[in-house]
Amino acid sequence: MALTRDDILNELRRIELPDGPNLADSDMIRALSVDGGEVRFVIEAPTPEAAAALSPVRDVAERAVKSIAGVDKVSVVLTAHGPASKPQTPPPDLKIGRHPTPQQGRQPVAGVKKIIAIGSGKGGVGKSTVSSNLAVALARQGKKVGLLDADIYGPSQPRMMGVDERPKLNKDDKIIPPVVHGVAMMSIGLLVDPDQALAWRGPMLMGALQQLLGDVVWGELDVLIIDLPPGTGDVQLTLGQKTEVTGAIVVSTPQDVALLDARRAITMFKKLETPILGLVE
């Protein structure tokens, strides 16, 4: 009597799988063919990991089919339907927005020779554009440059610099900033979901800035450029009072209203005893 597909499937039903039904009823048998005494079929697992676990089952199935009367040769191929699952890299475990830790006076940032703050009296005047272009220009001149996006509510440097990867952590749980165009860049926009709105009061902003300065491995830098949020608020005050800032650059547009706000920004930096390096219009 000639062999049939049902003869093979009935034998495969005798093979129980560790996590469910028998092999024949598991919906993993593909391309089953019977040609005289030669039998071929494929065991298709859902993932490569599942296929690796089913390797002993493939061997059992091959021996079982080969034991059927009339079978001379058996070919069993074990494969996977989909690609290997990618390991999920967890985001840095940094509690962004905690209250600031006590600090006496202005402190330097480890490894950073000079800090330049880029500010403006109002938004939309090109401050972030100046910050990113200045950082890249200095890097092309051979300087070791860092760029910190301190605009907590509206971080734009990830888009300006073309960075969307999550930063990694070193063995001390410090954040390693991504390097792009020769610039080490860090922004809170790399640590939170792009659609997440940050509704923080002043102390939370102060703590976040303190973390972005102190919990990031900036390395040895000739200059760290800080892209400030517009206006004269908590971030600007915290930076000027708690960090040794080399100088500030104020960005404005020619309109009277923008220049009025730029004057206020200049006045604030003077009160913080931060030298004004220039005005970009």
Secondary structure, 3 states (H helix, E strand, C coil): CCCCHHHHHHHHCCCECCCCCECHHHCCEEEEEEECCEEEEEEEECCHHHHHHCHHHHHHHHHHHHCCCCCCEEEEEEEECCCCCCCCCCCCCCCCCCCCCCCCCCECCCCEEEEEEEEECCCCCCHHHHHHHHHHHHHHCCCCEEEEECCCCCCCHHHHHCCCCCCEECCCCCEECCEECCEEEEEHHHCCCCCCCCCCCHHHHHHHHHHHHHCECCCCEEEEEEECCCCCCHHHHHHHHHECCCEEEEECCCCHHHHHHHHHHHHHHHHCCCCEEEEEC
